[in-house]
């Protein structure tokens, strides 16, 4: 009798990833790839900081370099520009600091500011073709400190009527520009100093500019 030998069966183990888990893995991989792509695009278009700084005149600083509460004060000055220009168009004269307070415009109306900025004293230096709103923090050096240290920087909001022959330089826009009536700029001094007069560059003041590009100047 011939004995039959059964051929042993070989089994192969196959691991099947559930469909939901596979989708989740693909989605995660895609998200990571998208993030890496966006980061690459961001760094590609981000200008070199050293090159960017060299492109600026010595009397200009970028607003992204402002520290402490200086950016907040800078933005509040920018937000007041349109209202100040409208007031001059309506009345034919530059508004005083008292009038800007009555209009509840920060930073001249200090009750809308944090405690570290409420010590700023503002004065308007009004000329025929331009106006300077100069502010310094009278709380600097005070022993009383509430919430945060008072901001030491001095600021000037300068608004120029380009149609007037009497105005200082540098500024945005051309003199006697038929399309642009006003040119506004914010200047800063790192310390609490006296009002410098018309010439800000010679007194060490810095013109704060936007990070997109360095503004041109006239004259």
Secondary structure, 3 states (H helix, E strand, C coil): CCCCCCCCCCCCCCCCCCHHHHHHHHHHHHHHHHHHHHHHHHHHHCCCHHHHHHCCCCCEEEHHHCCCCHHHHHHHHHHHHHHHHHHHHHHCCCCCHHHHHHCCCCCCCHHHCCHHHCCEEEEEEECCCEEEEEEEECCCCCCCCCCCCCCCCEEEEEEEECCCCCCCCCCCCCCCCCCCCEEEEEEEECCCCCCCCCCCCCCCCEEEECCCCCCCCCC
